[in-house]
Amino acid sequence: IGLASLLSSCESKDLKSSVDTNSTYFDIPLYFGEQISALQKRNPLVLKTVYTNQVSEEKELNIGDWNIELSSFLTVDLNKPAYKGYIIKDSIGNVVNYKITDDKAEVSKVTITYDNNIPSQIEIAKQIKNFLYRTDETLIYQPNKMYSIKKSQKVIILGTNDYEIKGEIK
């Protein structure tokens, strides 16, 4: 009887651990922390373009604080406890997609494209909506090449505002 109960308790633990996996996904905050540190050290020239409702302004400059510049990327964390059980990971070739199925989640999708097992592009889709407004945001980052933050906000009564910040890293 003792052996049978021991075996059954081991069986249920194994079954539970195979169902309740603690998957860890790509660590976006760590990745961008490393990118920010490298960009701070390198201090590259950036051709920065800001578009606001189809009006644009372009300037070449050195970014003083990459933490602020890439802060939208730093806030995305696939390993948040709130996302547990809501992420569907799908890989096709050198592209990995993470889809968040919780309608209340701010992040809806993260796509990472790899070149020789190194991320060559990260694209993040975010959406916030309530009865007053809806905001759609797309973040794109290509290491040492470019970053883009596109945002469209539709507010009841005020209408739609679109803007994009694009930086070409030289």
Disulfide bonds with the S-S distance in Angstrom:
none
